[in-house]
Amino acid sequence: ILNVEQSPQSLHVQEGDSTNFTCSFPSSNFYALHWYRWETAKSPEALFVMTLNGDEKKKGRISATLNTKEGYSYLYIKGSQPEDSATYLCASFSGNTPLVFGKGTRLSVIA
Amino acid sequence: GEEVAQTPKHLVRGEGQKAKLYCAPIKGHSYVFWYQQVLKNEFKFLISFQNENVFDETGMPKERFSAKCLPNSPCSLEIQATKLEDSAVYFCASSLRGTAEAFFGQGTRLTVV
């Protein structure tokens, strides 16, 4: 099973700060990179699915970029709010392997 | 259905007993994934299906764990002779295709006592 790594493991930011975190994945035979937001006691919900090198996607204050050649994706949150507090998971889908998740980055936004 | 339905929500089993978990994927979705969440934030892949065929089972413990996705039936994950370390939340997810977003069920919390 391919290895998906996320950093940092956890992050504390002040309300209003912008922040970003990283997902790295093996670049060979790549099909898609997924980002999910997971709040405690709920199920993960998809934020973005990206497939093309150089893809950039945006949803409100959250955006993501993808580099398939070097095998990384960044998730950015602009002007963090307390409701952004959650665990952010990335997952990679390659040609012959299933959707494999990283361990996530736990974000806490302090008011 | 419009959402992934997992049953039961909670399951308690004595060590050595069998546990069976069910997942009804969203209608029309070809892929089904099972994950085990033991520690917070860590989704351990178990097995995936493409329709009723096993797509990848490299995450499944070789003994005691089995899974099926048969036509016109919910998918199932069965653990024979449960052990204490099997206690976890088991999530099922389905997607239209590998490059599409996965939709998760609410999970089944298995407690082995």
Chai-1 contact restraints between the chains, C-beta under 6 A:
chainA,res_idxA,chainB,res_idxB,connection_type,confidence,min_distance_angstrom,max_distance_angstrom,comment,restraint_id
A,I1,B,T58,contact,1.0,0.0,6.0,A-B,restraint_1
A,Y31,B,G98,contact,1.0,0.0,6.0,A-B,restraint_2
A,Y31,B,T99,contact,1.0,0.0,6.0,A-B,restraint_3
A,A32,B,T99,contact,1.0,0.0,6.0,A-B,restraint_4
A,S43,B,F104,contact,1.0,0.0,6.0,A-B,restraint_5
A,S43,B,Q106,contact,1.0,0.0,6.0,A-B,restraint_6
A,P44,B,F104,contact,1.0,0.0,6.0,A-B,restraint_7
A,A46,B,E101,contact,1.0,0.0,6.0,A-B,restraint_8
A,V49,B,E101,contact,1.0,0.0,6.0,A-B,restraint_9
A,T51,B,T99,contact,1.0,0.0,6.0,A-B,restraint_10
A,T87,B,N41,contact,1.0,0.0,6.0,A-B,restraint_11
A,F93,B,G98,contact,1.0,0.0,6.0,A-B,restraint_12
A,P98,B,F45,contact,1.0,0.0,6.0,A-B,restraint_13
A,P98,B,S48,contact,1.0,0.0,6.0,A-B,restraint_14
A,P98,B,D56,contact,1.0,0.0,6.0,A-B,restraint_15
A,L99,B,F33,contact,1.0,0.0,6.0,A-B,restraint_16
A,L99,B,A102,contact,1.0,0.0,6.0,A-B,restraint_17
A,V100,B,F45,contact,1.0,0.0,6.0,A-B,restraint_18
A,F101,B,F43,contact,1.0,0.0,6.0,A-B,restraint_19
A,K103,B,N41,contact,1.0,0.0,6.0,A-B,restraint_20
A,K103,B,E42,contact,1.0,0.0,6.0,A-B,restraint_21
A,G104,B,N41,contact,1.0,0.0,6.0,A-B,restraint_22
